[in-house]
Amino acid sequence: MYNLDIKVEIFKEEDLYVALCPSLNVSSYGETEDEAKRCLVEAIEAFIEECDKMGTLDEVLEEAGFIQTGRRRYTRRPLKEETLALAI
């Protein structure tokens, strides 16, 4: 067992909150931010458990950009984050 540090984004869409883990492409929703986050944790746990059962967890986390240090895995951290506006 190890700790997994993940980035979570929460959006308001109409009357629901959507929680997203972009690195694993897992999302969930709820009527409050806390509920959305709690449901996301459950969805991530189910995703991780299924990957582990299939024997693909290490590969999935590596492809998602997770770095392992001892008993901790974390997503790579960008030097800089920007939002670009493109005319398409």
Secondary structure, DSSP 8 states (H G I E B T S, - for coil): --EEE---EEEEETTEEEEEETTTTEEEEESSHHHHHHHHHHHHHHHHHHHHHHT-HHHHHHHTTEEEETTEEEE---S---------
